[in-house]
Amino acid sequence: MSKPSIILVPGSWHHPKHYEDLLHAHEASGYETEVALVPTTHAEHDKASQDIPDDIEFVKKTIHKHLDQDKNVVLLGHSYGAIPAMASCTGLDTESRTASGKSSSVVGIGCIPGAVPSPGITLASMFGGKPPPFFQIENDLSMPTGGKGPMYLFYNDISEEKAKQHIPLFKSQSVKIPYAAAPDVFTPCKNIPIGYIICTRDNVQNSASQYQTVNGLMAKGFKVYAEEAESGHSVFLSKPEETARFVRRLAGEDIETGFKPYKPQP
């Protein structure tokens, strides 16, 4: 079978252009790519009414479009995007698909980095029942322009010039997201290899929470390969070539990424 398709589920507020460097690197290596434009951020109408189940359904349809063409899929989730990405994979692992007489499957899930919450948890519950302080809300839509702002949150390790090119690309997201109970992201991808980039300078998901996520997945018996990147939350911008090699490794290539392999302490 040919190289798998790479489907990227963007983080909250993110536009495909935020990921252009990463996508171009994959395409230059012969991979077909697609960004799943989830409706909580990209719906043209009634965006404020969209919720996590709508995003999950959209990601499922995007995956099946490739699987139905007998193409394997590597699924990437950035930040919030890891939630609908992982939750969409029920029955799409290789074992389940083979048992159903299908020749294509989801062969890997990459978190670059990704949110992997316990079922039922809400983002607001971590902040006293309110969205995080960097959420700026108007007309039931949010933008990441409050608090210390996007330069601090997303772009603390790239040039100010490059950051200023990307800040205007943000799109509003349904305010339902911080209040929505997280779905089960574990059961759907129990039999799918997971790759995780731990970003040690991340100001959105601090590195301690990322180590906890990776160690938790390993403890649950998931097949996890993790590497550490000295990067902020937008590793695909600060280190696009290394991130692309990490994804290619998840896709089955035997290559070094340039990141540091994570070895959990015994």
VEXROMAR-301967 format. One line per 4 residues: their letters; for each residue y, z negated, x negated of N, C-alpha, C, CB. Coordinates in steps of 0.1 Angstrom, whole numbers, plus 5000, padded with zeros to 4 digits. Glycine has a CB too. Layout:
BEGIN
a	Y Z X Y Z X Y Z X Y Z X  ... .
// end
This chain:
BEGIN
mskp	4988 5000 4992 5000 5000 5000 5012 5000 4991 5000 4988 5010  5023 5006 4996 5036 5007 4988 5042 4993 4987 5045 5017 4995  5053 4993 4980 5061 4980 4979 5065 4975 4993 5073 4982 4970  5065 4962 4994 5069 4956 5007 5083 4958 5010 5065 4941 5008 .
siil	5087 4959 5023 5101 4959 5027 5106 4945 5025 5102 4963 5042  5119 4944 5021 5126 4931 5020 5136 4930 5031 5133 4930 5006  5134 4920 5040 5142 4917 5051 5150 4904 5048 5134 4916 5065  5163 4904 5049 5171 4893 5046 5177 4888 5059 5182 4896 5035 .
vpgs	5176 4875 5061 5182 4868 5072 5194 4860 5067 5172 4859 5080  5206 4864 5070 5218 4858 5064 5221 4844 5068 5230 4867 5066  5228 4837 5060 5232 4824 5064 5244 4824 5074 5237 4816 5051  5247 4812 5079 5258 4811 5089 5270 4818 5084 5261 4797 5092 .
whhp	5277 4826 5092 5289 4832 5090 5289 4844 5080 5299 4823 5084  5277 4847 5075 5276 4857 5064 5274 4871 5070 5265 4854 5055  5280 4881 5062 5280 4895 5066 5271 4902 5055 5294 4901 5065  5265 4913 5059 5256 4920 5049 5263 4923 5036 5251 4933 5055 .
khye	5276 4925 5036 5284 4928 5024 5283 4917 5014 5298 4932 5027  5281 4904 5019 5280 4893 5010 5268 4895 5000 5279 4880 5017  5258 4902 5005 5245 4904 4998 5244 4917 4991 5234 4901 5007  5254 4925 4990 5253 4939 4985 5247 4939 4971 5266 4945 4986 .
dllh	5252 4931 4962 5247 4931 4948 5232 4929 4948 5254 4920 4940  5227 4920 4956 5213 4917 4956 5205 4928 4962 5210 4904 4964  5210 4933 4973 5203 4944 4980 5203 4957 4972 5210 4948 4993  5214 4960 4965 5214 4972 4956 5204 4970 4944 5228 4974 4950 .
ahea	5203 4958 4939 5193 4955 4928 5179 4958 4933 5194 4941 4923  5176 4954 4946 5162 4956 4951 5160 4971 4953 5161 4949 4964  5170 4978 4959 5168 4992 4962 5167 5000 4949 5180 4998 4970  5174 4996 4938 5172 5003 4925 5158 5001 4920 5182 4997 4915 .
sgye	5151 4991 4924 5137 4988 4920 5127 4994 4929 5135 4973 4918  5132 5002 4939 5123 5009 4948 5119 5002 4961 5110 5012 4941  5126 4992 4965 5123 4984 4977 5132 4989 4988 5125 4969 4974  5126 4990 5000 5134 4992 5012 5139 4979 5017 5125 4999 5023 .
teva	5152 4978 5020 5158 4965 5024 5164 4967 5038 5168 4961 5014  5165 4955 5045 5173 4954 5058 5178 4940 5059 5163 4958 5070  5190 4939 5065 5196 4926 5068 5194 4925 5083 5211 4926 5064  5188 4914 5087 5187 4911 5102 5199 4905 5107 5174 4901 5104 .
lvpt	5207 4912 5115 5220 4908 5120 5218 4899 5132 5228 4920 5124  5215 4886 5129 5212 4877 5140 5223 4875 5150 5208 4863 5134  5220 4874 5163 5231 4874 5173 5240 4862 5173 5225 4875 5186  5236 4851 5168 5246 4839 5168 5258 4842 5159 5239 4827 5163 .
thae	5257 4852 5150 5268 4856 5141 5272 4870 5144 5264 4854 5127  5263 4879 5148 5267 4893 5148 5267 4899 5162 5257 4900 5140  5264 4891 5173 5264 4897 5186 5279 4902 5189 5260 4887 5197  5279 4914 5196 5292 4920 5199 5298 4914 5212 5291 4935 5201 .
hdka	5289 4909 5220 5294 4903 5233 5287 4889 5235 5291 4912 5245  5294 4880 5241 5288 4867 5245 5282 4860 5233 5278 4868 5256  5288 4861 5221 5283 4854 5209 5281 4839 5211 5291 4857 5197  5291 4833 5218 5291 4818 5219 5279 4813 5227 5304 4814 5226 .
sqdi	5273 4822 5235 5261 4818 5243 5248 4819 5235 5261 4826 5256  5249 4825 5223 5236 4827 5216 5232 4814 5209 5238 4838 5205  5219 4813 5207 5213 4800 5201 5202 4804 5192 5208 4791 5213  5196 4794 5185 5185 4796 5176 5174 4805 5181 5180 4783 5171 .
pddi	5169 4802 5193 5158 4811 5199 5162 4826 5199 5154 4806 5212  5174 4829 5202 5179 4843 5202 5178 4849 5188 5193 4844 5207  5181 4841 5178 5180 4845 5164 5166 4848 5160 5187 4836 5154  5157 4838 5164 5143 4839 5161 5137 4852 5167 5135 4827 5166 .
efvk	5140 4855 5179 5135 4867 5186 5140 4879 5179 5139 4867 5201  5153 4879 5175 5158 4891 5168 5151 4893 5155 5173 4890 5166  5148 4883 5147 5141 4884 5134 5127 4889 5137 5141 4870 5127  5120 4884 5147 5107 4889 5150 5107 4904 5152 5101 4882 5162 .
ktih	5116 4909 5160 5117 4923 5163 5119 4931 5150 5128 4926 5173  5128 4926 5141 5131 4933 5129 5118 4933 5120 5142 4925 5121  5111 4922 5119 5099 4922 5111 5089 4932 5117 5093 4908 5111  5086 4932 5130 5076 4941 5136 5080 4956 5134 5075 4938 5151 .
khld	5093 4959 5133 5097 4973 5131 5090 4978 5118 5112 4974 5131  5090 4969 5108 5084 4973 5095 5069 4972 5095 5090 4964 5084  5064 4961 5101 5049 4959 5101 5043 4971 5109 5045 4946 5108  5049 4975 5120 5043 4986 5128 5043 4999 5120 5052 4988 5141 .
qdkn	5050 5000 5109 5049 5012 5101 5040 5010 5089 5064 5016 5095  5031 5000 5090 5022 4996 5080 5028 4992 5067 5012 5007 5077  5040 4986 5068 5047 4981 5056 5046 4965 5056 5061 4985 5056  5041 4960 5045 5042 4946 5043 5057 4941 5042 5035 4941 5030 .
vvll	5059 4929 5044 5073 4923 5044 5074 4911 5036 5077 4920 5059  5085 4911 5028 5089 4898 5022 5102 4894 5029 5092 4900 5006  5102 4882 5034 5113 4877 5043 5121 4868 5035 5107 4871 5056  5135 4870 5034 5144 4861 5027 5153 4854 5037 5152 4869 5017 .
ghsy	5155 4841 5035 5164 4833 5043 5174 4826 5034 5156 4823 5052  5187 4829 5037 5197 4822 5030 5203 4811 5039 5208 4832 5025  5202 4799 5034 5208 4787 5041 5203 4786 5055 5224 4789 5041  5211 4786 5065 5207 4786 5079 5196 4797 5082 5218 4787 5089 .
gaip	5198 4808 5076 5189 4820 5078 5174 4817 5076 5193 4831 5070  5171 4806 5068 5157 4803 5065 5151 4798 5078 5156 4793 5054  5159 4792 5087 5153 4786 5099 5147 4797 5108 5164 4778 5107  5155 4806 5113 5149 4817 5121 5139 4825 5113 5160 4826 5127 .
amas	5141 4827 5100 5131 4835 5092 5118 4828 5093 5136 4836 5078  5117 4815 5090 5104 4809 5089 5098 4807 5103 5105 4795 5082  5106 4804 5113 5101 4802 5126 5096 4814 5133 5112 4796 5135  5099 4826 5128 5096 4839 5134 5082 4844 5129 5106 4849 5130 .
ctgl	5075 4836 5121 5063 4842 5114 5050 4838 5120 5063 4837 5100  5050 4833 5132 5037 4829 5139 5028 4841 5140 5040 4823 5153  5016 4840 5134 5006 4851 5135 5009 4863 5126 5005 4855 5149  5018 4861 5117 5022 4873 5108 5017 4872 5094 5037 4875 5108 .
dtes	5010 4861 5091 5004 4859 5078 4992 4869 5076 4999 4845 5075  4988 4872 5064 4978 4882 5061 4965 4879 5068 4976 4883 5046  4961 4866 5067 4948 4862 5074 4948 4865 5089 4945 4848 5071  4959 4861 5095 4959 4863 5110 4960 4878 5113 4971 4856 5116 .
rtas	4968 4886 5106 4970 4900 5109 4957 4907 5106 4981 4906 5100  4950 4904 5095 4937 4911 5092 4927 4908 5103 4932 4906 5079  4926 4896 5108 4917 4892 5118 4920 4900 5131 4918 4877 5121  4932 4904 5133 4936 4912 5145 4935 4927 5142 4950 4909 5149 .
gkss	4929 4931 5131 4928 4945 5127 4940 4952 5122 4923 4952 5139  4950 4944 5118 4962 4950 5112 4962 4950 5097 4975 4941 5117  4968 4960 5092 4968 4962 5077 4981 4957 5070 4966 4976 5073  4991 4953 5078 5003 4948 5072 5006 4934 5077 5015 4958 5076 .
svvg	5014 4927 5068 5017 4913 5072 5030 4908 5064 5005 4904 5068  5034 4896 5067 5045 4890 5059 5038 4884 5047 5053 4879 5068  5041 4888 5035 5034 4884 5023 5041 4874 5015 5031 4896 5014  5054 4871 5019 5061 4860 5012 5074 4857 5019 5064 4865 4998 .
igci	5078 4845 5018 5091 4840 5023 5099 4834 5012 5089 4829 5035  5111 4839 5010 5120 4834 5000 5132 4826 5005 5124 4845 4991  5134 4814 5001 5146 4807 5004 5156 4807 4992 5142 4792 5008  5168 4812 4995 5177 4815 4983 5191 4809 4984 5178 4830 4983 .
pgav	5192 4796 4985 5183 4786 4989 5183 4786 5004 5186 4772 4983  5174 4778 5010 5173 4778 5025 5172 4764 5031 5161 4785 5029  5177 4763 5043 5175 4750 5051 5161 4750 5057 5186 4749 5062  5154 4739 5055 5140 4737 5060 5140 4724 5067 5129 4739 5049 .
pspg	5146 4722 5079 5146 4709 5085 5134 4705 5093 5158 4709 5095  5132 4693 5095 5121 4688 5104 5124 4692 5118 5119 4673 5102  5113 4695 5126 5115 4698 5140 5123 4688 5148 5102 4701 5146  5132 4693 5156 5140 4684 5164 5153 4679 5158 5132 4673 5168 .
itla	5155 4680 5145 5167 4676 5138 5178 4685 5141 5165 4675 5123  5190 4680 5143 5202 4688 5145 5212 4685 5133 5210 4685 5158  5220 4695 5130 5229 4694 5119 5240 4683 5123 5236 4707 5116  5244 4683 5135 5254 4674 5140 5249 4659 5138 5258 4676 5154 .
smfg	5236 4657 5140 5231 4644 5139 5233 4637 5125 5216 4643 5143  5234 4646 5115 5236 4641 5102 5251 4637 5099 5232 4652 5092  5260 4640 5109 5274 4638 5107 5280 4630 5119 5282 4651 5105  5272 4620 5124 5276 4612 5135 5278 4619 5148 5289 4606 5131 .
gkpp	5270 4629 5150 5270 4636 5163 5280 4647 5164 5273 4627 5174  5287 4650 5152 5297 4661 5152 5293 4671 5141 5311 4655 5149  5298 4683 5142 5296 4693 5131 5302 4688 5118 5302 4707 5135  5297 4693 5107 5303 4689 5094 5318 4692 5093 5296 4697 5083 .
pffq	5325 4684 5085 5339 4685 5084 5345 4699 5080 5345 4675 5075  5337 4707 5074 5342 4721 5070 5341 4731 5082 5334 4726 5058  5335 4727 5093 5335 4736 5105 5349 4736 5111 5324 4731 5115  5354 4747 5113 5366 4749 5121 5362 4756 5134 5377 4757 5113 .
iend	5365 4750 5145 5360 4755 5158 5371 4759 5167 5351 4744 5165  5369 4771 5173 5379 4776 5183 5371 4785 5193 5390 4783 5176  5373 4783 5206 5367 4791 5216 5351 4791 5215 5372 4805 5216  5346 4780 5212 5331 4778 5210 5325 4787 5199 5324 4782 5223 .
lsmp	5333 4790 5189 5329 4797 5177 5333 4789 5165 5334 4812 5177  5325 4789 5154 5329 4782 5142 5331 4791 5130 5318 4772 5139  5339 4786 5121 5341 4793 5108 5341 4782 5097 5355 4801 5108  5337 4785 5085 5336 4775 5074 5349 4773 5067 5325 4779 5065 .
tggk	5360 4772 5074 5373 4772 5067 5380 4758 5068 5382 4782 5074  5373 4748 5073 5379 4735 5073 5375 4727 5061 5374 4727 5085  5379 4714 5060 5375 4706 5049 5380 4712 5036 5361 4704 5048  5372 4712 5026 5375 4717 5012 5375 4732 5012 5366 4712 5002 .
gpmy	5370 4739 5022 5371 4753 5023 5360 4761 5016 5384 4758 5018  5360 4774 5019 5348 4782 5013 5348 4784 4998 5349 4796 5020  5360 4783 4992 5360 4784 4977 5351 4773 4971 5374 4784 4971  5353 4761 4976 5345 4750 4971 5331 4750 4976 5352 4737 4976 .
lfyn	5329 4754 4988 5315 4754 4994 5306 4764 4988 5316 4755 5009  5311 4777 4988 5303 4788 4985 5305 4794 4971 5305 4799 4996  5317 4793 4966 5321 4801 4954 5325 4793 4942 5331 4811 4958  5320 4781 4940 5324 4773 4930 5319 4777 4916 5319 4759 4932 .
dise	5311 4788 4915 5306 4792 4902 5308 4807 4900 5291 4789 4901  5317 4813 4908 5321 4827 4905 5336 4828 4904 5316 4837 4917  5341 4839 4899 5355 4840 4896 5363 4840 4909 5358 4854 4889  5376 4835 4908 5384 4834 4920 5387 4848 4926 5398 4828 4916 .
ekak	5388 4858 4917 5390 4872 4921 5378 4877 4930 5392 4881 4909  5366 4874 4925 5355 4879 4933 5353 4871 4946 5342 4877 4924  5356 4858 4945 5355 4850 4957 5365 4855 4968 5358 4835 4954  5377 4859 4964 5387 4863 4974 5383 4876 4980 5400 4865 4967 .
qhip	5374 4884 4974 5369 4896 4980 5359 4893 4991 5362 4905 4970  5352 4881 4990 5342 4878 5000 5346 4868 5011 5330 4872 4992  5356 4860 5009 5360 4851 5019 5364 4858 5032 5372 4842 5014  5372 4869 5031 5376 4876 5044 5364 4882 5052 5386 4887 5041 .
lfks	5352 4883 5045 5341 4889 5052 5334 4880 5062 5331 4894 5042  5337 4867 5061 5330 4858 5070 5332 4861 5085 5335 4843 5068  5322 4859 5093 5322 4862 5107 5320 4848 5115 5312 4873 5112  5326 4847 5126 5324 4834 5134 5309 4833 5138 5334 4834 5145 .
qsvk	5305 4821 5141 5291 4818 5146 5292 4810 5158 5283 4811 5135  5282 4811 5167 5281 4803 5179 5281 4788 5175 5269 4806 5187  5290 4780 5182 5291 4766 5179 5278 4759 5184 5303 4760 5186  5269 4765 5191 5257 4759 5195 5248 4755 5183 5249 4768 5205 .
ipya	5250 4762 5172 5240 4760 5161 5240 4746 5156 5244 4770 5150  5251 4739 5153 5250 4726 5148 5244 4716 5158 5264 4721 5143  5244 4719 5171 5239 4710 5181 5225 4713 5185 5248 4710 5193  5220 4724 5180 5206 4729 5184 5195 4721 5176 5205 4744 5182 .
aapd	5185 4718 5183 5174 4711 5177 5166 4721 5169 5164 4704 5188  5163 4718 5157 5156 4727 5148 5142 4730 5153 5155 4721 5134  5137 4742 5153 5124 4746 5157 5114 4742 5147 5122 4761 5161  5101 4743 5150 5090 4741 5140 5090 4753 5130 5076 4739 5147 .
vftp	5095 4750 5118 5094 4761 5108 5082 4760 5099 5107 4760 5099  5074 4750 5101 5063 4748 5092 5050 4755 5097 5060 4733 5091  5046 4752 5109 5034 4758 5114 5034 4774 5113 5032 4754 5129  5045 4781 5117 5044 4795 5117 5041 4802 5103 5057 4801 5122 .
ckni	5045 4794 5092 5043 4801 5079 5034 4793 5070 5057 4802 5072  5025 4785 5076 5016 4777 5068 5008 4784 5058 5007 4769 5078  5004 4797 5061 4996 4804 5052 5003 4816 5045 4984 4810 5060  5016 4814 5044 5024 4824 5037 5030 4818 5024 5035 4830 5046 .
pigy	5029 4825 5013 5035 4819 5001 5050 4818 5002 5032 4828 4989  5056 4807 4997 5070 4805 4998 5076 4804 4984 5073 4792 5006  5087 4811 4982 5095 4810 4970 5108 4803 4973 5097 4823 4963  5112 4794 4964 5125 4786 4967 5133 4786 4954 5122 4772 4972 .
iict	5146 4790 4955 5155 4789 4944 5163 4776 4946 5164 4801 4943  5161 4766 4937 5169 4754 4938 5182 4756 4930 5161 4742 4932  5193 4755 4938 5206 4758 4932 5213 4744 4928 5215 4766 4941  5214 4742 4915 5217 4728 4910 5232 4725 4911 5213 4727 4896 .
rdnv	5240 4735 4915 5255 4732 4916 5259 4735 4930 5263 4741 4906  5250 4734 4940 5253 4738 4954 5261 4727 4960 5239 4740 4961  5272 4731 4967 5281 4722 4974 5279 4722 4989 5295 4725 4971  5269 4731 4994 5266 4731 5008 5253 4723 5010 5264 4745 5013 .
qnsa	5243 4727 5003 5230 4719 5003 5229 4713 4989 5218 4728 5007  5231 4700 4988 5231 4695 4974 5217 4696 4968 5236 4680 4974  5216 4696 4955 5204 4698 4948 5193 4688 4952 5206 4699 4933  5198 4675 4954 5188 4665 4957 5180 4668 4970 5195 4651 4959 .
sqyq	5187 4674 4980 5181 4678 4993 5172 4690 4990 5191 4681 5003  5175 4698 4981 5167 4710 4978 5154 4706 4971 5174 4720 4970  5155 4697 4962 5143 4691 4955 5134 4684 4966 5146 4681 4944  5140 4677 4975 5133 4670 4985 5125 4680 4994 5142 4661 4994 .
tvng	5132 4691 4997 5126 4702 5005 5114 4708 4998 5136 4713 5008  5115 4711 4986 5104 4718 4978 5093 4708 4977 5109 4722 4964  5096 4696 4973 5085 4686 4971 5078 4683 4985 5091 4672 4966  5086 4683 4996 5080 4681 5009 5070 4692 5013 5091 4679 5019 .
lmak	5074 4704 5010 5066 4716 5013 5053 4715 5005 5073 4729 5010  5054 4712 4992 5042 4711 4984 5033 4700 4989 5046 4708 4969  5039 4688 4993 5031 4677 4998 5024 4681 5011 5040 4665 5001  5029 4690 5019 5023 4695 5031 5012 4705 5029 5033 4700 5041 .
gfkv	5010 4709 5016 5000 4719 5013 5004 4733 5013 4989 4717 5023  5017 4736 5013 5022 4749 5013 5020 4755 4998 5037 4751 5017  5018 4768 4997 5018 4774 4984 5032 4778 4981 5009 4787 4984  5039 4770 4972 5053 4771 4969 5055 4774 4954 5060 4758 4973 .
yaee	5063 4784 4951 5068 4786 4938 5083 4784 4938 5063 4800 4932  5088 4775 4929 5102 4772 4929 5107 4773 4915 5105 4758 4935  5120 4778 4914 5127 4778 4901 5141 4772 4903 5128 4793 4896  5146 4767 4892 5160 4761 4892 5170 4771 4887 5159 4748 4884 .
aesg	5181 4772 4894 5192 4781 4889 5204 4772 4888 5194 4793 4899  5211 4774 4877 5224 4767 4875 5235 4775 4883 5228 4765 4860  5235 4772 4896 5243 4781 4905 5247 4773 4917 5235 4793 4910  5258 4778 4923 5262 4773 4936 5254 4779 4947 5277 4775 4938 .
hsvf	5260 4778 4960 5252 4782 4972 5250 4797 4973 5260 4777 4984  5258 4804 4965 5257 4819 4966 5251 4825 4953 5271 4825 4968  5239 4821 4950 5232 4825 4938 5231 4840 4938 5219 4818 4937  5230 4847 4950 5229 4861 4951 5242 4868 4946 5226 4865 4965 .
lskp	5253 4861 4945 5265 4866 4940 5267 4863 4925 5277 4862 4948  5264 4850 4922 5267 4846 4908 5256 4851 4898 5267 4831 4907  5243 4852 4903 5232 4857 4895 5223 4867 4903 5224 4844 4890  5229 4878 4907 5222 4888 4915 5209 4893 4908 5230 4899 4919 .
eeta	5210 4897 4896 5198 4903 4889 5187 4893 4888 5202 4907 4875  5190 4880 4885 5179 4870 4884 5173 4867 4898 5185 4857 4878  5182 4867 4908 5177 4865 4921 5168 4876 4926 5189 4863 4931  5172 4888 4922 5164 4900 4926 5150 4899 4919 5171 4913 4922 .
rfvr	5150 4895 4907 5137 4894 4900 5129 4883 4906 5139 4891 4884  5135 4872 4910 5128 4861 4917 5121 4867 4929 5137 4850 4920  5128 4875 4937 5122 4881 4949 5111 4891 4946 5133 4888 4958  5113 4899 4936 5103 4908 4931 5090 4901 4927 5108 4917 4920 .
rlag	5092 4889 4921 5080 4881 4917 5073 4877 4930 5085 4869 4908  5081 4872 4940 5075 4868 4952 5068 4880 4959 5085 4863 4962  5073 4892 4957 5067 4904 4962 5054 4909 4955 5077 4916 4962  5051 4902 4944 5039 4905 4936 5040 4910 4922 5031 4914 4944 .
edie	5052 4912 4918 5054 4917 4904 5053 4906 4894 5068 4924 4903  5047 4909 4883 5045 4899 4872 5057 4900 4862 5031 4902 4865  5068 4893 4866 5080 4894 4858 5086 4880 4856 5090 4904 4864  5094 4879 4846 5102 4867 4844 5115 4869 4851 5104 4863 4829 .
tgfk	5120 4858 4856 5132 4859 4864 5145 4856 4857 5131 4850 4876  5144 4847 4847 5157 4843 4840 5160 4829 4845 5168 4852 4843  5154 4824 4856 5156 4810 4861 5146 4801 4854 5155 4810 4876  5147 4788 4856 5138 4779 4850 5127 4775 4860 5146 4766 4846 .
pykp	5114 4777 4858 5104 4773 4867 5104 4758 4870 5090 4777 4862  5103 4754 4882 5104 4740 4886 5090 4734 4885 5109 4738 4900  5089 4723 4878 5077 4715 4877 5079 4701 4882 5072 4715 4862  5074 4698 4894 5076 4685 4900 5070 4674 4891 5070 4684 4914 .
qp	5077 4663 4891 5072 4651 4884 5059 4645 4891 5083 4641 4882  5049 4642 4883 5037 4636 4889 5040 4622 4895 5026 4634 4878 .
// end
